[in-house]
Amino acid sequence: MPFDYVTWSIWLVGFVILVVWIYVPVKEIRKLLADRKKQPE
């Protein structure tokens, strides 16, 4: 069975999008929590 570059490249792009899609909101939430801790109410 030959190595299918097209299929693996599609999977790789999808995986990168998934990682970015999870990482960016987590980073934003951490930033919001840090800002909230800095501001005393």
N, C-alpha and C positions, 0 to 999 in steps of 0.2 A: 504494500500500500504506500504510494508516494506521499510525501509531505505536501499538504495542500496549503499553499501560502495564502490564497484568497480567503479561505475559511478562517485560518488562524489570525490573519490580519483583521478581519471583521470582529472576531472574538476579542482580540487585543484592544481594538478601539472601543468596543462596548465596555470592556472591563475598566479602561482608563476613564471613560465617561462616568461609570458607576462610582469609581473612587473619588473623582472630583465632585460628583453630585452629593456624596456623603460628607466629604471633607470640608467643603465651603460652608454649608450651614452650621456645622459643628464649630468652625472658627468664628462665625458671626455670633453664635450663641455665647461662646466664651467671652467675646468682646463685649457683648451687651451685659453679661453678668459682671464683668470686671468694672464697667462703667457704673453699674448700679451700686456696686460695693463702694466705689469712690465717693459717690454723692450721698452724704448723710441727709436723712429726711426729717 
